[in-house]
Amino acid sequence: MSLALGDNPAHVEPSGDRLPDEDEFYLLNVGARLAHLLAVCSHLHAIPIMVGTFRSTPESAAASTAT
């Protein structure tokens, strides 16, 4: 299955008119899930940095007591 990149490199348009077979469909789904997992892992990796550089401001203190 050949693929062509459009204006948005995150979105791939298949150039074929046929539907993927069972193996291709499985690989496409595994690839999508793996990409999502890696994105979540990169976010989890950034959490200690964000927590370590957090500074309480009067606005954030007021927002936390307003709830």
C-alpha positions in Angstrom: 0.0 0.0 0.0 1.8 3.1 -1.1 1.1 6.4 0.8 1.2 10.0 -0.2 1.8 12.9 2.2 -0.5 15.9 1.8 -0.1 19.3 3.3 -0.3 17.9 6.8 2.5 15.4 7.4 0.6 14.0 10.4 -2.2 12.9 8.1 -1.5 10.3 5.5 -3.8 9.7 2.5 -3.6 6.2 1.0 -3.2 6.3 -2.8 -4.9 2.9 -3.4 -8.6 2.4 -3.9 -8.7 -1.0 -2.1 -9.3 -1.5 1.6 -6.5 -3.0 3.7 -6.5 -6.7 4.2 -6.5 -8.2 7.8 -2.8 -8.0 8.3 -2.5 -4.5 7.0 -5.4 -3.4 9.1 -3.8 -5.0 12.2 -0.5 -3.2 11.5 -2.2 0.1 11.0 -4.0 -0.2 14.3 -0.9 -1.3 16.1 1.1 1.6 14.6 -1.6 4.1 15.7 -1.7 2.7 19.2 2.1 2.7 19.5 2.3 6.3 18.3 -0.3 7.2 21.0 1.6 5.3 23.7 4.8 7.0 22.8 3.1 10.4 22.9 1.7 9.6 26.4 5.2 8.5 27.6 6.7 11.7 26.4 4.1 13.6 28.4 4.7 11.5 31.5 8.4 12.1 31.1 7.8 15.9 31.2 5.7 15.8 34.4 8.6 15.9 36.9 10.1 18.8 35.1 6.8 20.7 35.2 6.2 19.9 38.9 9.8 20.8 39.8 9.5 24.3 38.2 6.0 25.1 39.5 5.7 28.4 41.3 2.6 29.3 43.3 1.3 32.7 42.3 -1.6 34.6 44.0 -3.8 33.8 41.0 -3.2 30.1 41.3 -3.8 30.2 45.0 -7.1 32.1 44.5 -8.1 29.5 41.8 -7.4 26.6 44.1 -9.4 28.0 47.0 -12.3 29.1 44.7 -13.3 25.5 44.0 
